[in-house]
Amino acid sequence: MDIEQKQAELIDHFVKQASSLKGSALGSVIVEATSHPSLFAFFEILAVPSVAELEGSENSVYLEMLRLFAHGTWSDYKGNTGSLPLLVPDQVLKLKQLTVLTLAETNKVLPYDQLMLELDVTNVRELEDFLINECMYAGIVRGKLDQLRRCFEVQFAAGRDLRPGELGSMIQTLSNWLGTSDNLLISIQEKIKWADTMSELDNKHRKEVEDGVEEVRKSLSLKVS
């Protein structure tokens, strides 16, 4: 089973669970979802009405926890430990994996020093073990560890949930890309048309030359006769 299919099945499972519960009962589902080793997307769970209803309630910390795993990083958690529940070890691991994905969104070459700082890792060996065992083997990133340059070269990274307001920006980016693609296609079509015209002119010129040569041959033949 590929990672996308596994994600879809897990999302469906937790959405159904969350849809059948309310209030404090959602806490255990959110903790389970954010601890699951194969789940890295949480937008659909956030969109469940009963989960959204946690906003402003005495159980709103679980909604904030879910938002942290949807959009945040390990540094975000450290800066807000007073307003968030204590994470269990599996959640800590998951949030650090998600942090790598966030860093890979904007930079395909991640310096070891930056990664160690963001992940609270104290040495290169520990960092490389984490990247290999917890990220690459999990299928969420692919890349090359460059010990000489002390960096991780990202070749692929799974996408994270869109942050609020990002959808409009992404649609605009795609629209701009489509506009550029259309202009490029028009330019290519014009170049093909120009090439066809030049080919046609070249063929016409070649025929005129060949006809001229043939006329000269006939003229020479008549003179010889």
C-alpha positions in Angstrom: 0.0 0.0 0.0 1.5 3.4 -1.0 1.7 6.3 1.4 -1.1 8.3 -0.3 -3.6 5.4 0.0 -2.5 4.8 3.6 -3.0 8.5 4.4 -6.4 8.5 2.9 -7.6 5.5 4.9 -6.3 6.9 8.1 -7.8 10.3 7.5 -11.2 8.6 6.8 -10.9 6.6 10.0 -10.1 9.5 12.2 -12.7 11.8 10.5 -15.4 9.2 11.2 -14.3 8.8 14.8 -14.2 12.6 15.4 -17.6 13.0 13.8 -19.2 10.7 16.3 -17.8 12.5 19.4 -18.0 15.9 21.1 -16.2 18.0 23.7 -13.6 16.3 25.9 -14.2 13.0 24.2 -12.4 14.4 21.1 -9.1 14.8 23.1 -8.1 11.1 22.9 -8.9 10.9 19.2 -6.8 14.0 18.5 -3.9 12.7 20.6 -4.2 9.3 18.7 -4.3 11.0 15.3 -1.3 13.2 16.0 0.7 10.3 17.4 0.0 7.9 14.5 3.3 7.0 12.8 1.7 7.1 9.3 -0.5 10.2 9.4 0.9 13.5 8.3 -2.2 15.4 7.2 -4.8 16.8 9.5 -6.9 19.3 7.5 -9.9 17.0 7.1 -10.0 16.3 10.8 -9.8 20.1 11.5 -12.8 20.5 9.2 -15.0 18.1 11.2 -17.8 20.3 12.8 -17.5 18.8 16.3 -13.8 19.6 16.2 -14.3 23.2 15.1 -16.8 23.6 17.9 -13.9 23.2 20.4 -13.0 26.8 19.6 -13.4 28.9 22.7 -14.5 25.9 24.9 -12.8 24.4 27.9 -11.3 21.8 25.6 -9.9 24.3 23.0 -6.4 23.1 23.8 -7.0 20.0 21.8 -8.0 22.1 18.8 -4.8 24.2 19.2 -2.9 20.9 19.4 -4.4 19.7 16.1 -3.6 23.1 14.5 0.0 22.8 15.6 0.3 19.4 13.9 -1.4 20.7 10.8 0.7 23.8 10.3 3.3 24.2 13.1 6.8 23.1 14.0 8.7 21.9 17.0 9.9 25.5 17.6 6.2 26.7 17.6 5.5 24.1 20.3 8.4 25.1 22.4 7.3 28.7 22.2 3.8 27.9 23.4 4.2 25.0 25.9 2.2 27.0 28.5 -0.9 27.0 26.4 -0.7 23.5 24.9 -0.9 20.0 26.4 2.3 18.1 27.1 3.2 16.0 24.1 3.8 12.2 24.4 7.0 10.8 22.8 5.2 9.7 19.6 3.8 13.3 19.2 7.3 14.8 19.7 8.7 12.5 17.0 5.8 13.4 14.6 6.2 17.1 15.2 9.9 16.9 14.4 9.2 15.0 11.2 6.7 17.6 10.2 9.3 20.3 11.0 11.6 18.8 8.4 8.8 18.9 5.9 8.2 22.6 6.6 11.9 23.4 6.2 12.0 21.5 2.9 9.1 23.6 1.6 11.3 26.7 1.2 14.8 25.3 0.8 16.1 22.2 -0.9 19.5 22.3 0.8 19.1 22.2 4.6 22.3 22.9 6.6 22.9 20.5 9.4 23.3 23.4 11.9 19.9 24.7 11.0 18.3 21.2 11.3 20.0 20.5 14.7 18.8 23.9 16.0 15.2 23.4 14.8 15.0 19.7 16.0 16.9 20.1 19.3 19.5 17.5 18.1 22.9 17.8 19.7 25.2 16.1 17.2 25.5 15.1 13.5 25.2 11.4 14.1 21.9 11.8 15.9 20.6 14.1 13.2 21.6 11.8 10.3 20.0 8.8 12.1 16.8 10.8 12.5 16.7 11.8 8.8 17.4 8.3 7.7 15.3 6.2 10.1 12.4 8.6 10.8 12.1 10.6 7.6 13.5 8.8 4.6 12.4 5.3 5.7 9.0 6.7 6.5 8.7 7.9 2.9 8.0 11.5 3.7 11.3 12.8 2.3 14.0 11.6 -0.1 17.4 13.1 -0.4 21.2 12.9 0.1 23.2 13.4 3.3 26.3 15.4 2.5 28.7 15.0 5.4 31.4 17.1 3.7 29.2 20.1 3.2 27.2 19.3 6.4 23.8 19.5 4.7 20.8 17.5 3.6 19.9 17.9 -0.1 16.2 17.4 -0.5 15.0 15.6 -3.6 11.4 15.1 -2.5 9.3 16.1 0.5 5.7 15.4 1.2 3.4 18.4 1.3 1.9 19.7 4.5 -1.6 21.0 5.1 -2.3 24.4 3.7 -2.3 27.2 6.2 -5.3 29.5 6.5 -5.2 31.9 3.5 -2.7 29.9 1.5 -5.3 28.4 -0.8 -6.0 31.7 -2.5 -2.3 32.3 -3.0 -1.8 28.8 -4.4 -4.7 29.3 -6.9 -3.1 32.6 -8.0 0.3 30.9 -8.4 -1.3 28.2 -10.5 -3.2 30.8 -12.6 0.0 32.7 -13.2 1.8 29.4 -14.2 -1.1 28.5 -16.6 -0.9 32.0 -18.1 2.9 31.6 -18.6 2.3 28.2 -20.0 -0.2 29.5 -22.5 2.1 32.3 -23.6 4.9 29.8 -24.0 2.7 27.5 -26.0 1.7 30.4 -28.3 5.4 31.3 -28.7 6.2 27.7 -29.6 3.4 27.5 -32.1 4.6 30.8 -33.7 8.1 29.4 -34.0 6.7 26.2 -35.6 4.7 28.3 -38.0 7.8 30.3 -38.8 9.8 27.2 -39.3 7.1 25.7 -41.6 7.1 28.9 -43.6 10.9 29.0 -43.9 10.8 25.3 -44.9 8.2 26.0 -47.6 10.2 29.0 -48.9 13.4 26.8 -48.9 11.6 24.1 -50.8 10.2 26.6 -53.3 13.7 28.1 -53.8 15.2 24.7 -54.2 12.6 23.8 -56.8 13.4 27.1 -58.7 17.1 26.3 -58.6 16.4 22.7 -59.8 14.1 24.0 -62.6 16.8 26.5 -63.6 19.4 23.8 -63.7 17.1 21.6 -65.8 16.5 24.5 -68.3 20.2 24.9 -68.6 20.7 21.2 -69.3 18.0 21.3 -72.0 19.5 24.4 -73.5 23.0 22.7 -73.6 21.5 19.6 -75.0 19.9 21.5 -77.9 23.2 23.3 -78.7 25.1 20.1 -78.7 22.6 18.5 -81.1 
